[in-house]
Amino acid sequence: MLRKPAAWSSGTLTVPSERTIDRILRRQGLLRSRPRKRPRDSFVRWERPAAMQLWQLDIVGGLQLVTPATGVLGTRG
């Protein structure tokens, strides 16, 4: 871009995008490439072959348990 005389003759210099700068730096070996996202096929889905084979419970506000030795209700979480 700086080699083009037209870029300087108008008095304004066009700023390249971040993607263009990244591409140039990577091509010159000055930038390490970042790891990409995990591929979709690496995810393990929470599906089961039939209904009601997988349950999930979201607990909000803690969990109250009875201590077996004393029978006292305590809070946990």
C-alpha positions as CSV (number, residue, x, y, z in Angstrom):
1,M,0.0,0.0,0.0
2,L,2.8,2.4,0.8
3,R,4.4,1.6,-2.5
4,K,1.5,3.1,-4.4
5,P,2.2,6.7,-5.2
6,A,-1.5,7.5,-5.5
7,A,-2.0,6.8,-1.8
8,W,0.3,9.7,-0.9
9,S,-0.6,12.1,-3.7
10,S,-4.1,12.7,-2.4
11,G,-2.8,13.5,1.1
12,T,-4.8,10.8,2.8
13,L,-3.6,7.4,3.5
14,T,-6.1,4.5,3.6
15,V,-5.8,2.4,6.8
16,P,-6.0,-1.3,6.1
17,S,-8.3,-3.5,8.1
18,E,-7.2,-5.7,11.0
19,R,-7.7,-8.8,9.0
20,T,-5.4,-7.5,6.2
21,I,-2.7,-6.7,8.8
22,D,-3.1,-10.1,10.4
23,R,-2.8,-11.8,7.0
24,I,0.4,-9.9,6.1
25,L,2.0,-10.6,9.5
26,R,1.1,-14.3,9.3
27,R,2.5,-14.5,5.7
28,Q,5.8,-13.0,6.9
29,G,6.0,-15.3,9.9
30,L,5.7,-12.5,12.4
31,L,2.4,-13.6,14.0
32,R,1.5,-16.9,15.6
33,S,-1.9,-18.2,14.6
34,R,-4.5,-18.6,17.3
35,P,-6.1,-22.0,17.9
36,R,-9.5,-22.3,16.3
37,K,-12.7,-23.2,18.0
38,R,-13.4,-26.8,18.7
39,P,-14.9,-28.6,15.8
40,R,-18.6,-29.4,16.1
41,D,-18.1,-33.2,15.9
42,S,-15.9,-33.1,19.0
43,F,-18.9,-32.1,21.2
44,V,-20.6,-34.9,23.1
45,R,-24.4,-34.4,23.1
46,W,-26.5,-35.0,26.1
47,E,-28.9,-37.3,24.2
48,R,-30.1,-40.7,25.1
49,P,-31.8,-43.3,22.8
50,A,-35.1,-43.1,24.6
51,A,-37.1,-40.5,26.5
52,M,-36.6,-40.2,30.3
53,Q,-33.1,-41.8,30.3
54,L,-31.4,-38.5,31.2
55,W,-32.4,-36.1,33.9
56,Q,-30.9,-32.8,35.0
57,L,-31.6,-30.8,38.1
58,D,-30.7,-27.1,38.5
59,I,-30.5,-26.1,42.2
60,V,-30.8,-22.3,42.9
61,G,-30.3,-20.9,46.3
62,G,-28.4,-23.8,47.9
63,L,-29.4,-27.2,49.1
64,Q,-30.6,-28.2,52.6
65,L,-29.5,-31.6,53.8
66,V,-30.2,-33.5,57.0
67,T,-27.1,-34.7,58.8
68,P,-27.7,-38.4,59.4
69,A,-25.8,-38.5,62.7
70,T,-27.6,-35.7,64.4
71,G,-30.8,-35.3,62.3
72,V,-30.1,-31.5,62.1
73,L,-31.1,-29.7,59.0
74,G,-28.1,-27.8,57.6
75,T,-27.4,-25.7,54.5
76,R,-24.9,-26.5,51.8
77,G,-23.9,-24.8,48.6
